[in-house]
Amino acid sequence: MPQNKQGREIFLWQPWLLLTPTLITLMALVLIPLLQTIRLAFTADAHGLVPPHAGLTFENFHLLATDTAWWHAAGTTILFALSAVVVETALGVALALLLQKMDIRLRGFLLAIMLLPWAVPAVVAARLWGWMLNPHYGIINAALMTVGFIHQGSEWTTSPMGMLAIMVLVDIWQATPFMTLLALAGLQSLPTDTLEAARMDGATPWQTFRAITLPLLWHPLMAAALFRLLDALRMFDLSSVLYGADIHGMTLSVFVQTQIVQFGAQGYGAASALSTLAIIAMTAVLFWACVSRLAPKHMP
Amino acid sequence: MRLPAGTEAYAVSHLPSSLWRWVILSVALLQPLLPLYWALVTSFRKGSDLFSTVPFAPPSFENYSGLLSNPTWWHDAANSLISASAVALITLILAIPAAYALGRMSFQGRNTVLALLLGCAMLPQIAILSGLFTVISKLGLYNRLGSLIFADLFFALPFAIWLLTGFFRDLPRDLDDAGRLDGCGIMRRILIIHLPLVWPGLAATGLLTFINCWNEFLFGLTFTLSDSARTLPVSIGLISAPSRFELPFGLIMAASLLGTLPPILLVLFFQRRIAAGLTAGAVK
């Protein structure tokens, strides 16, 4: 901290002046709406299921606890996010290991192509895959029938598990490039001399990967996975475009948005939004605890 | 860090022996392209041709000409372009001074601000949705493009500041001291000395913000009611037909591809900048 001649700290106003426009914007955009959400969550809806009465109430949360649609959405969201992130991380590392060995120009070209699904709006990705997986005219059913894997078109979206699997598939298509990029950045920052030494000592590529690359890569990789997990836990677009407000494919974000916009239940919507925050936080904390326990040991 | 030149030469000279690697890579290359190709094929089909699985066919331009002669489509595209550019611009204007303060000055409360920004970046959109609805109605912005520009700052601004702070921090410390000794004020230091140097970071931040806002769906769906403020993803998401089996897939794919063109072109032209920004955002 900067100090004046007497050794007292001087208050630096310059950085705060530079931060003021941002802080004011975020206050209007985050703090006030968040406080408003919290207030609404404890207020009864004028037109909602709960009879309106003045003052604070826990009624919204009581209702939520017995709402099967809500619990279904929570399960769908957690299952979706965890399965998508695990596959994306594994695929990302595998692709990054391959790309790392490439000539730099070829790698740039490949990365540009592989980044395309990431740039596609999620709405478009949902439309595109929804069309390809169409049970009657979809190209995927047609291709599988031509090859002989199936004899009649499969109805991919009839079971809740099928609906979930399709969301996971589309998310993998879109988000794997992100994990590949981060894994590649991690790989390129590893000490080359250690890897070289392992190779000289006759370690197989798999041994090198298990004993050196993975332990060194683990921490940044899992930080990236956590980042991705938080993103996947708030997924809205795919579920909304693919299934509308169908309870079997609904994620928490869709549940909350439907309550607020379609049903105009501001209080119930706010209560479900706060509960969604709690579920996201819990999932993230549990994920991090598991990941820290699973961390591979660096073998000498 | 790149591998030493010798390692690359070694890898290239052994390429034929690692056939499996090329098999995986061609799959990795085809999986982004095949779905997009199928969308392209579908977008040139009409009527019963839609249900043909032949990969090539004489194209019909009906879907595209229908879209491009529809004023609503142009209106949506203009809305998308205006809101995404406006958010990118406003975000940069707000984020540059903030990121300078956080990246290059040490002051009490700096870490608190950084932690709060990270918290904001992790907050899901629905956490503030009902509150933001009230704020936007009070500001008289509901069902206007302004509501979207305002709301998009929620995720764009914390992300941009976080990203730019890293880029500012990486500049050498001497720059500020030299500027200060020459009697250069803080605004001039930022504008004349730092901005030209963090140019790559600014470009990455601007591009990522633009793409994120162009693709944004939740706020667009929530804060617009009529065509007047609707963006492309929202109108693509809302295209429907009287019956579930009569969805106009050719039209949907044509609209989807046209709406995807800007982000795709940006990725193809600025792949390196965007990749650097994405990596920096998560690592720094």
Interface residues (C-beta under 8 A of the other chain):
Chain A: M1 P2 E9 L12 Q14 P15 W16 L18 L19 P21 T22 L23 T25 L26 A28 L29 V30 I32 P33 L34 L35 Q36 T37 L40 A94 L95 L98 Q100 K101 M102 D103 I104 G108 L110 L111 A112 I113 M114 L115 L116 P117 W118 A119 V120 P121 A122 V123 V124 A126 R127 L128 W129 W131 M132 N134 H136 Y137 I139 A142 A143 T146 W173 P177 F178 L181 L182 A185 Q188 S189 T192 P220 A223 A224 F227 L230 L233 R234 F236 D237 S240 V241 L252 S253 V256 Q257 I260 V261 Q266 G269 A270 A273 L274 T276 L277 I280
Chain B: M1 R2 L3 P4 T7 E8 A11 V12 R21 I24 L25 A28 L29 Q31 P32 L33 P35 L36 W38 A39 T42 L50 F51 T53 L94 A95 P97 A98 Y100 A101 L102 M105 S106 F107 Q108 R110 V113 C120 M122 L123 P124 Q125 I126 A127 I128 L129 S130 G131 L132 F133 T134 V135 F150 A151 L153 F154 L157 P158 I161 I186 I211 W214 N215 F217 L218 L221 T222 L232 P233 V234 I236 G237 F245 F249 I252 M253 S256 L257 G259 T260 P263 I264 L266 V267 L268 Q271 R272 I274 A275 L278 T279 A282 V283
